[in-house]
Amino acid sequence: MHSADMLAELLKDIDSPDRYLHGIETDNAYLERYNEVMKELGMEMMV
């Protein structure tokens, strides 16, 4: 779910890769955000 709050959206974008890196199941909306963040960083990966 996306909101108009830019800070909340930034925190969600940070949380998605953090979940993955800590071994927490990353699927659905988290996986979508993770992939978007990795593209923006130029670090696309297949998860």
C-alpha angles and dihedrals in degrees: 000000000000123000137191090247105102094195092053090050092049091051091050090051090052093045095056098063090037090058090050094048091051093051096251114148107270114198143128112010092002092055092048091052091044091055092046092051093047091051091051090051091047091242103114112176135175110243 
